Amino acid sequence: MPFTDAQRAFLAPPRYGTVATIRADGTPSLFTVWYDLDGDDIWFVTRQDVAKIRHIERDPRVAFHVVDPSGYPYLAVDGIATISIDEDYSKRLQMATRYRGPEGGKRYLIENPLPKPPAVIRIKVERVSSMDA
């Protein structure tokens, strides 16, 4: 499902997103991410050794939400997540650069090393809802 031009414009600045995954007992788990768009997919980078990876491996259904700092407007999506590994750390650098700038992105990777390459989570959007976004 494609985003409207207004929704793309809303998602373009480096805001914070919230992702919901499903725990083994069926309860939701929420976490905040840096995100970006790739076509009509939303993606983010995370460590391989976190609970959200296990949640997605077991049940790839996720929800994603972004709200303006003022509390309004907002955009929410439901979708299916896939996991890949960022072997050369290029996606992690791309994301850090989006949020911290070129020098800040490089510094972020140096100051926050990972024990192994990060995972890239890609959300294939199935449904979008928004309020004035």
N, C-alpha and C positions, 0 to 999 in steps of 0.2 A: 504494500500500500504506500503510494508516494505521499510525501509531505507537501503541504501547500507552500507557496513562496513565503507567506507570513510565518509559518511554523519553522521553515528553514532559517529565516532571519532571526527568530527567537532562539534557536539552538546554536547559532553561529558564534556568539560570544562564549568565552570559557567560563561557563557557569558550573555549579556542582549538580550532579544528578544523584538520585537515590534509586537503587536497584533492589527489588524484592525477589528472593529465591524461596524454594520450598524445602524445609527440613524433612528428614526421614519420618518424623511423626506427623507431618502434614501442616505444621505451623509455619507462618512466614518468617523470613529473616531479612532484615533491611541493612543496607550499607551504602555509604556515600562514595561516589567515584568521580574522577575526571573522565570526560567522555569526548567523543568526536563523531562526526558523521562520515560515512563512506557510501555515497549514493543514498539509498534509502535504508541502509543499515546503521545502527548505532554501535560503537565499539568502545571498549575500555581495556586497560591493562591491569593485571594483578599478579600477585605472587602465586606460585603453583601450590603452595602448602596451606591454603586457607579453606575454611569451611565452604565458602561459596562455590569453589570448584567442585567439591564433592556433591553439593546440592545440585548443581547443573548437570554433572555427569549422571546422576540418578534420575533427575526430572528437569529437562531443559526449558520448561515454561518459566518465564520471568515477566516482571512488570518493571517499568522504568518511569521515573517522574522527575521533571525539572520545574522549579518554580522561580520566578523573579525574586530578587532579594526583598522587594516590597511586599511579597506575599501574593501578588497577582500581576500578570497573568501566569498561567502554568500550562504544561504539556505532559500528557501521560501516554504511555504505549504499553501494549501487551505484545509479547513475541516469543520466539524460540531462540535460545542461545546455543552457540557452538563455541568450542574451545580449540585454539591452536597455540603453538609455542613460538615465541618471538626469539628464535635462536641467536640472532645477531643484535638483539636489543634495539633495533631500529624503530619499532613501534613505540617502545617505552620512551626513547629519546624524542620521537615525534610528539607524543603526548606531553612530556615534560616541557618541551619547547612551546607548545600551545599555551600552557598555563604559566610558565615562568620566563618565557623569552629565550632567545638563542643561548646566551651565556648562562642564564639561570637554569635552563634545561640541562645543560652539560654538568653544571655544578650539582644539580639535584641527583643525577645518576651517580656522581662520585661520592656525594655525602650519604646516599641511601643505597648501598650495594645490596644485591640479592644473592642468595646462596646458589641459585640456578636461574636459567633464563625465565623471564616472566611468561605468563599465559595471556593471550589476547582473547577476550570474550566478544563475540560479535552477536548482536541481537537482530534477527530477521523480524522486522516489524510486521505484525498481523493486524493490529488495530491501534488507531490514534484517537485520542480525545484531547481537546484543549479549550481553554477559555481565553479568547482574545489573543491567542498566539498563532 
